[in-house]
Structure formats: C-alpha cells, structure tokens
Amino acid sequence: LHTCTHLKNTLTAPAPFADETSCQCQAPHEKLTIAQARLGTPVDRPVRVYADGIFDLFHSGHARALMQAKTLFPNSYLLVGVCSDDLTHKFKGFTVMNETERYEALRHCRYVDEVIRDAPWTLTPEFLEKHKIDFVAHDDIPYSSAGSDDVYKHIKEAGMFVPTQRTEGISTSDIITRIVRDYDVYARRNLQRGYTAKELNVSFINEKKYRFQNQVDKMKEKVKNVEEKSKEFVYKVEEKSHDLIQKWEEKSREFIGNFLELFGPDGAWKQMFQERSGRMLQAFSPRQSPNSSPTRGRSPSRSPSPPWVFNKASPPSSPKAASASLSSMSEGDEDEK
C-alpha cells in the first residue's frame, strides 16, 4: 500500500518546498499507466505529475501550462521543478529574475502543490524515484539543450511523458523583446519615477536627453488637456446657443401668433374697433320722429315757421316792407292764440 500522506493544497497558503515538507513516500510506489491514471486513482494515491522549467518573468503562458498539467488526471499532485541560476545561465542564458524570485513566483501559483528547488536540467532515474514521479508534463516540441536533441527523449520512450499545449503570443523572450525595443520609453519612465541614472546604467548625456523628453511630453500633455477642455467648452457653448435659439424661435412663433390673433384681418382688435365705431356713429346721428306723432290741431300741410325765417323766394325789397311783414306775422300769431 502507498502510505504517503501528502500535504493538502489550499488557496490560503503558498505551496511548500520539497526539501521542507514532511511528505516522505517510503512505501513502494506502484507504477501507473496513462490509461489507469485517466480512469482515476484512490484519494490517498494521487497521480504525481512533474513539470519543470525556468519560469523567468512568470506569466500567463506558464500558468496555463501548469493548469494543464494539474488537470491531466482526475486525482493529481503537481510537483514543479525550477532550475537554479547556475544551471540556467550555463545552458540557456541570463535571467531577469533570480532563482529565489522564481521559486517564490511558483509557490504562489494556485495549481502548484509542491516546488522543487535547484531542479536538474536532465531528469535522471534517481531523481524520478526520489520524488515518486509518475508522469512528466511538457509541451511536445523537442527541447534541444545540453548536447541533446531532446532532453525529454528518454522520458517519452519510457511512456512517462504527457504533452501540454503552448500558449501562443506570450513568452519570456517576447516580454524581454518588448522592453529592449522600447528601451528609451522605459528608461524615461523609471527616471520619472525616481530611479537614478546610475541605477539604470544610463550615461549623463542620455539622462539629460530623457529628462528633456519627459518635460516635452508633459508640455504636450498640458496642451492636449487645454485643447480637450477648449473643445468641451465650445461644445457646451454651442449646445446652450442651440437651446437659446430654439427657445427664441418658440417664443417668436408664440408672439407672432398672439399678434395675428389680436391685430390680424379677423382679429379681436378689428371686431372691437368695429363695435365701438358703430356705437359712436349711433350716438352722433339724430333720431327720426315717428309719423304718428300729434300735430296739436295744426293742418298737416302747414308747419309753423319761426317769425325770423324769411321767404327765400321773395326777400323784402325795403325796410318798410320788412317791418310790415313782421307786423302782419305778429297779428297772425295773435289770431291763432
């Protein structure tokens, strides 16, 4: 029976280091086939999967590879080997992160159950037996290094190799290429954040150039902000002007409508003027006497005339004739009385 009691991986603590864990597998380790591992194993016998690498500038491509390794089988325990600085600089090249930083990055990946420090460049039977490794997970592309066309060739021949898929578009080399390509941008960025020219390994002349470029960029940013604020101000003015014009048009239409309603051809003012004009004409025109009014005993054909009205047809020819006429009219009036 396999009596190994491995530590349960949780998301509340980093993965342990292999040389510090109390997990010691001393019982015989039964060899599994890939088919058996995929069918599932007892809870106390997880499939021990090993994945190794440099893991410099740990990124999503690394994490996805480890996720695939962890989920290859229903019940698995993932061990991750990280090569030391000495081995990496010897066989692959200089790294950005040192070995301690790379170890810690792996410990805090959620898929990792255990980290093996100073992992070998080429896996030996002794190493596989020591850590009770069932399968090795890596992408299927032949990895030529240390004088070998494929360092995983003997693992593949032993039936212990399980391939994973690479994540396209992301790698440590790609990230370093971006930094080298835009070196000036990042140098200026770090100078602006307080790093010294000595820390950045920048010459005196380049430091002054970068600082001048930073000042120019600040001025450009200020000009850009002013332009944006100006555009925003103009837009607000145009919007308010549009609103004012629209309100003015509405008020103008309302004023014109009211004016036409009052002073138009059929407006209220004309009707009121006509009514008042009719009343004024009626007030000034004389009233006609009715035909049936009494005549006080006079004959209808004769109407009294005032004594001072003369006959227009035969005016008096002399003063004496006029006085005689007046006297005769007075006598006539006395006869009527």
Salt bridges, closest charged atoms under 4 A:
ASP19 OD1 - ARG117 NH2 2.99
GLU20 OE2 - ARG117 NH2 3.26
ASP85 OD1 - ARG102 NH2 2.68
GLU104 OE2 - ARG107 NH1 3.34
ASP113 OD2 - LYS70 NZ 2.62
GLU129 OE2 - LYS132 NZ 2.83
ASP134 OD1 - HIS29 NE2 2.74
ASP134 OD2 - ARG45 NH1 3.03
ASP139 OD2 - HIS138 ND1 3.38
ASP139 OD2 - ARG166 NH1 3.51
ASP140 OD1 - LYS156 NZ 3.54
ASP150 OD2 - LYS156 NZ 2.87
ASP182 OD2 - ARG181 NH2 3.65
GLU207 OE2 - ARG211 NE 3.16
ASP217 OD2 - ARG188 NH2 1.85
GLU232 OE2 - LYS236 NZ 3.70
GLU336 OE2 - ARG302 NH2 3.78
